[in-house]
């Protein structure tokens, strides 16, 4: 499903070059649940942006679902994000002032064909994250955990190849965190590929496998024993 | 389908940011309203000029004896027109009739203890057809008046205002020069000429009375106005009149004309070009103010884009292409400027109507609306494209960080 080889990323600010990623290689199989673990400032956000096709690497190769992402132009990358990637962010990133349903519908606005049953699909997605009673609530009327559920429903609406979660519990209390992690686990249980980026080992341990990142490289990989 | 969905996003964004929308629309409204008012006024002035040309000139060729003033009596009293001249001219193909008249500029007029000065004309009854001008009250000079040298007159509204105020002048006697005339009618109001002459400051008297009693030149025919059927023939007819007059006066080849022939063409051309220059000048000035609105739009949209970086980043992450972001922000700009244009055009027309209440001519047609809509849309596109491109080029990875 995901195969990255020797990915590097160099940021240039004026004459200063920052080597954030120095050759990252790993792969994630279809239906697998992998956590990428690293401390802050080790390039994990950069890696996540590259995996999510929001950022191009400086060198190396990235295959996503059989597509060589590194060769694509901006429009094609947008299509890949739309079709194959479901983002879940630490800070939820919902549109303020519009209902949960409309937030969930957002990726469909940019889909090649706006489906006739869009509203029904949004309802089912919200139902699957346990929010069928909250479809018309606005983000400001929902708790943090509920907002993250809306975000997860949004990530699911286009039936993506991979769910990409960036510290999904970083802004939540422990009870909500548990709920969200259970929800993500259940997605994985239904056969979704999930990649989770975190610095929190208890969160990472929900995954099947953990990839440890250190100093811009993969330090080691470890299977999680339940 | 897809683009209509994005357009809906734009519309919602406009509705959500009400203060922003209000400021942009206000800026556009001011500009477009100014433009609309100027277009209405310029159109009105143009229409007025065309009207007065139709009234006063395009169907007429006027002849004046001697080498004197453009209008009014000549100093050369021996170069008068004869009845034969007039009859010959009337026989030219294309001339419908000819109306001789005498004129005296700025004669002193008196009624009771009120004084004024006015143009005094000695006219035939067909004067009212030649000038397309009758009376609004009372009657015009009649054939009987001509016959009996009646001391009757019809007066213009300026004279009425000067001498009588609000009271009814009909039946009153006024002193013209040193002869008393009885007011029998009030002439239709004509306003000002394109060059500012007051066409209502005049008194018309019977031709015969004027010749003998007023100007003391019994045989004198100083001026005449020939009415022609087709304005485009003015030049040909003027040429034929010249030939007839030269022949009747037995002028040798080497002698100059001792009369003047005027068609309205020359004056019309000059007036038209002045009015066009003024219109262009005002339009240029008026076109600038919507541009200021455009700059305001660009400013506010740029602020909006930087405020909404996160939203833009999110949309990009969800699969929005750059061109779709451009489209979203352009549509927002155009919705705002178009609303401003619509409102501005309506307000502008309202102001134009209000101005017209004070007597200024205006012209309201589809043009101000077409200009307002097209111009406001162009402003939305032109000044909206830069902020929209800026929005599209936001780095989504950074915006979401």
Contacts between the chains, C-beta under 8 A, distances in Angstrom:
chain1	res1	chain2	res2	distance
A	45	B	401	6.5
A	46	B	397	8.0
A	49	B	397	4.1
A	52	B	317	6.9
A	54	B	316	7.3
A	54	B	317	6.1
A	54	B	396	5.0
A	54	B	397	4.4
A	54	B	400	7.5
A	55	B	397	4.5
A	74	B	321	7.3
A	74	B	322	6.0
A	75	B	321	5.0
A	75	B	322	7.4
A	75	B	323	7.7
A	78	B	316	7.0
A	78	B	319	5.3
A	78	B	320	6.4
A	78	B	321	4.3
A	78	B	322	7.6
A	79	B	319	6.7
A	79	B	321	7.8
A	81	B	316	7.7
A	81	B	317	6.1
A	81	B	318	7.0
A	81	B	319	4.8
A	82	B	318	6.7
A	82	B	319	2.4
A	83	B	319	7.3
A	87	B	317	5.3
A	87	B	318	7.5
A	89	B	400	6.7
A	93	B	310	7.0
A	93	B	314	4.9
A	93	B	317	7.9
A	93	B	400	6.6
A	95	B	311	6.6
A	95	B	314	7.4
A	97	B	16	5.9
A	98	B	12	7.4
A	106	B	314	7.7
A	106	B	315	7.3
A	106	B	318	5.2
A	107	B	318	4.5
A	107	B	319	5.8
A	109	B	2	7.6
A	109	B	5	4.8
A	109	B	6	6.5
A	109	B	9	6.6
A	109	B	318	7.9
A	109	B	320	7.8
A	110	B	2	7.8
A	110	B	315	7.3
A	110	B	318	6.0
A	110	B	319	4.0
A	110	B	320	4.8
A	110	B	321	7.3
A	110	B	324	6.4
A	111	B	2	7.9
A	111	B	319	7.2
A	112	B	2	7.6
A	113	B	1	7.6
A	113	B	2	7.7
A	114	B	1	5.6
A	114	B	2	6.1
A	114	B	5	5.8
A	154	B	318	7.8
A	158	B	319	7.8
